[in-house]
């Protein structure tokens, strides 16, 4: 899922602030790339939550099994 970022508007604001057209375009493209490469989307967070839930479930199951074995041995 892409992050909504208006590179044209951003570049226009940079040009209005004194950047050259080339500098403004490169800066806008770099910032858009950074957003899409480093920001987590809602879908990313849902997938992470799912994986962590499965991992926690596995840990609880192993711990319960270990306790059952220890109770049986004792």
VOTOR-367996 format. One line per field, with one value per atom (N, C-alpha, C, O): residue number from 1; residue in three letters; atom name; x, y, z. Coordinates in nm, 3 decimals. Layout:
% VOTOR-367996
pos: c(NUM,...)
code: c(ALA,...)
site: c(CA,...)
east: c(X,...)
north: c(Y,...)
up: c(Z,...)
% end
This chain:
% VOTOR-367996
pos: c(1,1,1,1,2,2,2,2,3,3,3,3,4,4,4,4,5,5,5,5,6,6,6,6,7,7,7,7,8,8,8,8,9,9,9,9,10,10,10,10,11,11,11,11,12,12,12,12,13,13,13,13,14,14,14,14,15,15,15,15,16,16,16,16,17,17,17,17,18,18,18,18,19,19,19,19,20,20,20,20,21,21,21,21,22,22,22,22,23,23,23,23,24,24,24,24,25,25,25,25,26,26,26,26,27,27,27,27,28,28,28,28,29,29,29,29,30,30,30,30,31,31,31,31,32,32,32,32,33,33,33,33,34,34,34,34,35,35,35,35,36,36,36,36,37,37,37,37,38,38,38,38,39,39,39,39,40,40,40,40,41,41,41,41,42,42,42,42,43,43,43,43,44,44,44,44,45,45,45,45,46,46,46,46,47,47,47,47,48,48,48,48,49,49,49,49,50,50,50,50,51,51,51,51,52,52,52,52,53,53,53,53,54,54,54,54,55,55,55,55,56,56,56,56,57,57,57,57,58,58,58,58,59,59,59,59,60,60,60,60,61,61,61,61,62,62,62,62,63,63,63,63,64,64,64,64,65,65,65,65,66,66,66,66,67,67,67,67,68,68,68,68,69,69,69,69,70,70,70,70,71,71,71,71,72,72,72,72,73,73,73,73,74,74,74,74)
code: c(UNK,UNK,UNK,UNK,UNK,UNK,UNK,UNK,UNK,UNK,UNK,UNK,UNK,UNK,UNK,UNK,UNK,UNK,UNK,UNK,UNK,UNK,UNK,UNK,UNK,UNK,UNK,UNK,UNK,UNK,UNK,UNK,UNK,UNK,UNK,UNK,UNK,UNK,UNK,UNK,UNK,UNK,UNK,UNK,UNK,UNK,UNK,UNK,UNK,UNK,UNK,UNK,UNK,UNK,UNK,UNK,UNK,UNK,UNK,UNK,UNK,UNK,UNK,UNK,UNK,UNK,UNK,UNK,UNK,UNK,UNK,UNK,UNK,UNK,UNK,UNK,UNK,UNK,UNK,UNK,UNK,UNK,UNK,UNK,UNK,UNK,UNK,UNK,UNK,UNK,UNK,UNK,UNK,UNK,UNK,UNK,UNK,UNK,UNK,UNK,UNK,UNK,UNK,UNK,UNK,UNK,UNK,UNK,UNK,UNK,UNK,UNK,UNK,UNK,UNK,UNK,UNK,UNK,UNK,UNK,UNK,UNK,UNK,UNK,UNK,UNK,UNK,UNK,UNK,UNK,UNK,UNK,UNK,UNK,UNK,UNK,UNK,UNK,UNK,UNK,UNK,UNK,UNK,UNK,UNK,UNK,UNK,UNK,UNK,UNK,UNK,UNK,UNK,UNK,UNK,UNK,UNK,UNK,UNK,UNK,UNK,UNK,UNK,UNK,UNK,UNK,UNK,UNK,UNK,UNK,UNK,UNK,UNK,UNK,UNK,UNK,UNK,UNK,UNK,UNK,UNK,UNK,UNK,UNK,UNK,UNK,UNK,UNK,UNK,UNK,UNK,UNK,UNK,UNK,UNK,UNK,UNK,UNK,UNK,UNK,UNK,UNK,UNK,UNK,UNK,UNK,UNK,UNK,UNK,UNK,UNK,UNK,UNK,UNK,UNK,UNK,UNK,UNK,UNK,UNK,UNK,UNK,UNK,UNK,UNK,UNK,UNK,UNK,UNK,UNK,UNK,UNK,UNK,UNK,UNK,UNK,UNK,UNK,UNK,UNK,UNK,UNK,UNK,UNK,UNK,UNK,UNK,UNK,UNK,UNK,UNK,UNK,UNK,UNK,UNK,UNK,UNK,UNK,UNK,UNK,UNK,UNK,UNK,UNK,UNK,UNK,UNK,UNK,UNK,UNK,UNK,UNK,UNK,UNK,UNK,UNK,UNK,UNK,UNK,UNK,UNK,UNK,UNK,UNK,UNK,UNK,UNK,UNK,UNK,UNK,UNK,UNK,UNK,UNK,UNK,UNK)
site: c(N,CA,C,O,N,CA,C,O,N,CA,C,O,N,CA,C,O,N,CA,C,O,N,CA,C,O,N,CA,C,O,N,CA,C,O,N,CA,C,O,N,CA,C,O,N,CA,C,O,N,CA,C,O,N,CA,C,O,N,CA,C,O,N,CA,C,O,N,CA,C,O,N,CA,C,O,N,CA,C,O,N,CA,C,O,N,CA,C,O,N,CA,C,O,N,CA,C,O,N,CA,C,O,N,CA,C,O,N,CA,C,O,N,CA,C,O,N,CA,C,O,N,CA,C,O,N,CA,C,O,N,CA,C,O,N,CA,C,O,N,CA,C,O,N,CA,C,O,N,CA,C,O,N,CA,C,O,N,CA,C,O,N,CA,C,O,N,CA,C,O,N,CA,C,O,N,CA,C,O,N,CA,C,O,N,CA,C,O,N,CA,C,O,N,CA,C,O,N,CA,C,O,N,CA,C,O,N,CA,C,O,N,CA,C,O,N,CA,C,O,N,CA,C,O,N,CA,C,O,N,CA,C,O,N,CA,C,O,N,CA,C,O,N,CA,C,O,N,CA,C,O,N,CA,C,O,N,CA,C,O,N,CA,C,O,N,CA,C,O,N,CA,C,O,N,CA,C,O,N,CA,C,O,N,CA,C,O,N,CA,C,O,N,CA,C,O,N,CA,C,O,N,CA,C,O,N,CA,C,O,N,CA,C,O,N,CA,C,O,N,CA,C,O,N,CA,C,O,N,CA,C,O)
east: c(0.085,0.000,0.089,0.176,0.067,0.150,0.102,-0.017,0.197,0.166,0.131,0.202,0.022,-0.018,0.075,0.080,0.146,0.239,0.239,0.272,0.204,0.194,0.332,0.368,0.408,0.543,0.541,0.630,0.438,0.429,0.411,0.477,0.321,0.297,0.421,0.455,0.487,0.608,0.718,0.784,0.737,0.839,0.805,0.893,0.677,0.635,0.668,0.714,0.643,0.675,0.825,0.869,0.904,1.049,1.095,1.182,1.037,1.072,1.034,1.109,0.920,0.877,0.971,0.983,1.036,1.129,1.270,1.359,1.290,1.419,1.500,1.610,1.451,1.522,1.512,1.414,1.612,1.601,1.501,1.468,1.452,1.355,1.413,1.346,1.539,1.603,1.618,1.590,1.662,1.678,1.544,1.535,1.440,1.307,1.256,1.200,1.273,1.225,1.300,1.239,1.432,1.512,1.476,1.463,1.461,1.424,1.287,1.270,1.191,1.057,1.061,0.995,1.136,1.147,1.215,1.175,1.319,1.390,1.299,1.299,1.222,1.133,1.021,0.984,0.967,0.862,0.918,0.850,1.040,1.102,1.123,1.101,1.166,1.187,1.055,1.052,0.946,0.816,0.776,0.735,0.786,0.737,0.827,0.780,0.952,1.045,1.050,1.085,1.016,1.040,0.916,0.921,0.805,0.687,0.604,0.586,0.555,0.468,0.326,0.277,0.260,0.119,0.031,0.082,-0.098,-0.190,-0.182,-0.189,-0.168,-0.156,-0.028,-0.031,0.082,0.207,0.187,0.233,0.118,0.096,0.003,0.022,-0.098,-0.187,-0.110,-0.128,-0.024,0.056,0.151,0.169,0.211,0.300,0.223,0.270,0.104,0.021,-0.014,-0.010,-0.048,-0.082,0.037,0.021,0.155,0.275,0.308,0.345,0.295,0.325,0.224,0.259,0.098,-0.005,0.025,0.015,0.063,0.099,0.220,0.223,0.319,0.440,0.409,0.457,0.327,0.290,0.210,0.230,0.121,0.045,0.137,0.115,0.239,0.335,0.413,0.437,0.451,0.525,0.439,0.487,0.312,0.222,0.201,0.198,0.187,0.167,0.289,0.275,0.408,0.531,0.544,0.581,0.514,0.523,0.423,0.456,0.301,0.201,0.245,0.226,0.302,0.354,0.466,0.470,0.555,0.666,0.614,0.663,0.516,0.458,0.390,0.402,0.320,0.253,0.355,0.332,0.466,0.571,0.630,0.651,0.658,0.717,0.621,0.665,0.491,0.393,0.386,0.375,0.393,0.385,0.510,0.500,0.627,0.752,0.761,0.815,0.707,0.720,0.630,0.632)
north: c(-0.118,0.000,0.124,0.137,0.210,0.330,0.440,0.451,0.520,0.636,0.751,0.776,0.821,0.934,1.052,1.105,1.092,1.205,1.276,1.216,1.402,1.480,1.539,1.646,1.467,1.513,1.642,1.726,1.658,1.781,1.904,2.005,1.894,2.008,2.036,2.152,1.932,1.949,2.016,2.108,1.970,2.030,2.176,2.261,2.205,2.342,2.434,2.546,2.383,2.463,2.486,2.593,2.385,2.402,2.506,2.589,2.502,2.602,2.742,2.837,2.755,2.884,2.934,3.054,2.841,2.877,2.905,2.940,2.889,2.923,2.808,2.829,2.687,2.573,2.578,2.629,2.525,2.513,2.402,2.323,2.397,2.294,2.155,2.065,2.137,2.006,1.968,1.854,2.062,2.033,1.996,1.902,2.071,2.046,1.909,1.837,1.871,1.741,1.626,1.528,1.639,1.533,1.520,1.409,1.632,1.629,1.564,1.483,1.597,1.539,1.389,1.313,1.346,1.202,1.128,1.017,1.188,1.124,1.110,1.006,1.214,1.208,1.107,1.034,1.102,1.003,0.862,0.774,0.840,0.707,0.671,0.557,0.768,0.741,0.705,0.615,0.773,0.741,0.599,0.523,0.563,0.431,0.318,0.205,0.346,0.240,0.222,0.113,0.325,0.315,0.324,0.284,0.375,0.389,0.261,0.198,0.224,0.107,0.147,0.251,0.067,0.091,0.015,-0.064,0.040,-0.033,-0.183,-0.264,-0.219,-0.361,-0.420,-0.533,-0.346,-0.393,-0.421,-0.522,-0.329,-0.344,-0.462,-0.532,-0.483,-0.598,-0.728,-0.821,-0.736,-0.857,-0.880,-0.993,-0.774,-0.786,-0.834,-0.920,-0.778,-0.819,-0.968,-1.040,-1.012,-1.153,-1.243,-1.344,-1.207,-1.289,-1.292,-1.397,-1.178,-1.174,-1.255,-1.319,-1.252,-1.332,-1.481,-1.556,-1.523,-1.664,-1.703,-1.810,-1.615,-1.644,-1.654,-1.744,-1.561,-1.565,-1.692,-1.753,-1.731,-1.855,-1.975,-2.064,-1.979,-2.090,-2.091,-2.198,-1.975,-1.967,-2.016,-2.090,-1.976,-2.020,-2.172,-2.239,-2.225,-2.370,-2.447,-2.548,-2.400,-2.468,-2.458,-2.555,-2.341,-2.324,-2.414,-2.475,-2.424,-2.511,-2.658,-2.734,-2.695,-2.832,-2.858,-2.966,-2.763,-2.780,-2.793,-2.876,-2.712,-2.720,-2.855,-2.916,-2.903,-3.034,-3.145,-3.235,-3.139,-3.241,-3.232,-3.335,-3.111,-3.096,-3.145,-3.206,-3.119,-3.164,-3.316,-3.378,-3.376,-3.522,-3.588,-3.694,-3.525,-3.580,-3.568,-3.655,-3.460,-3.434,-3.514,-3.500)
up: c(0.000,0.000,0.000,0.085,-0.092,-0.106,-0.013,0.019,0.029,0.111,0.018,-0.079,0.048,-0.037,-0.011,0.100,-0.114,-0.103,-0.237,-0.339,-0.237,-0.360,-0.392,-0.344,-0.474,-0.508,-0.588,-0.575,-0.671,-0.752,-0.663,-0.683,-0.566,-0.476,-0.393,-0.370,-0.348,-0.268,-0.350,-0.303,-0.472,-0.559,-0.589,-0.594,-0.608,-0.635,-0.517,-0.535,-0.396,-0.276,-0.264,-0.223,-0.299,-0.294,-0.396,-0.367,-0.515,-0.618,-0.570,-0.592,-0.506,-0.454,-0.344,-0.321,-0.275,-0.168,-0.221,-0.144,-0.354,-0.411,-0.465,-0.517,-0.454,-0.511,-0.663,-0.717,-0.730,-0.876,-0.906,-0.819,-1.030,-1.067,-1.049,-0.999,-1.089,-1.075,-0.929,-0.892,-0.844,-0.701,-0.638,-0.559,-0.674,-0.618,-0.658,-0.575,-0.784,-0.830,-0.764,-0.721,-0.754,-0.692,-0.544,-0.492,-0.477,-0.335,-0.316,-0.224,-0.400,-0.389,-0.415,-0.344,-0.514,-0.543,-0.429,-0.394,-0.371,-0.260,-0.138,-0.072,-0.109,0.006,-0.015,0.077,-0.136,-0.167,-0.153,-0.101,-0.199,-0.186,-0.040,0.000,0.040,0.183,0.251,0.335,0.215,0.272,0.237,0.325,0.112,0.070,0.117,0.130,0.144,0.186,0.336,0.383,0.415,0.559,0.646,0.762,0.595,0.678,0.677,0.572,0.792,0.802,0.769,0.815,0.691,0.658,0.758,0.838,0.753,0.840,0.813,0.905,0.686,0.650,0.709,0.758,0.705,0.766,0.915,0.967,0.982,1.125,1.156,1.255,1.071,1.090,1.075,1.155,0.975,0.954,1.072,1.115,1.122,1.237,1.359,1.433,1.381,1.493,1.482,1.581,1.362,1.340,1.373,1.442,1.323,1.349,1.498,1.551,1.565,1.708,1.788,1.887,1.746,1.813,1.799,1.896,1.679,1.659,1.742,1.802,1.747,1.824,1.973,2.041,2.022,2.164,2.195,2.300,2.104,2.123,2.132,2.214,2.047,2.050,2.180,2.237,2.228,2.355,2.470,2.556,2.473,2.579,2.572,2.676,2.452,2.438,2.487,2.556,2.451,2.496,2.648,2.713,2.703,2.849,2.920,3.022,2.868,2.928,2.921,3.015,2.808,2.795,2.894,2.955,2.912,3.006,3.148,3.225,3.183,3.318,3.337,3.443,3.236,3.247,3.268,3.349,3.197,3.214,3.352,3.417,3.400,3.534,3.643,3.740,3.627,3.725,3.725,3.831,3.607,3.596,3.657,3.719,3.639,3.689,3.840,3.907,3.893,4.038,4.123,4.246)
% end
